[in-house]
Each structure stands twice: as structure tokens, then as C-alpha cells.
């Protein structure tokens, strides 16, 4: 919740600067609440609406389990690291 606004601002700028593929690195993410998940879903929709792709990289155990439990794993493109 504390960083959702910062994430939205940064991703909005990134989509403006380089549309097409938005990569979010989760290497340092240790917690994500419902606000964070809602933000990811909204970002996914926005990126898809422009014909782009939202890619999650370096997803750790916590985030991978959260995506699995919530049924969102299949909604996101997840890679091991930046390619």
C-alpha cells in the first residue's frame, strides 16, 4: 500500500518512454498485499490495452506462492531473470 503510488508513477513513465514490454523486477520484494495485487492487475490491463506485455522477473518464493494461491499466476508472464 505504501509504494503502490510510486509503482504506478514509475510504470506510467516507463510505458510512455518505451511502450511494448514492461518488466518488473521482484528481486527485493518480500511482501505484497491486496493493494499491490490490485495495482499489478491494473498495470497488466493497461499494458495489454496498448498491445504490450507485462513481465515479472526474479519472482521469489513469497510472490510466486501469492500468485499461485490467488489464481493470478496464469495471468502474468513470469521469467526467471531479465532476458
Beta strands, then each sheet from edge to edge (+ up, - down):
strand 1: 21-25
strand 2: 53-57
strand 3: 77-79
sheet 1: 1+ 2+ 3+
end
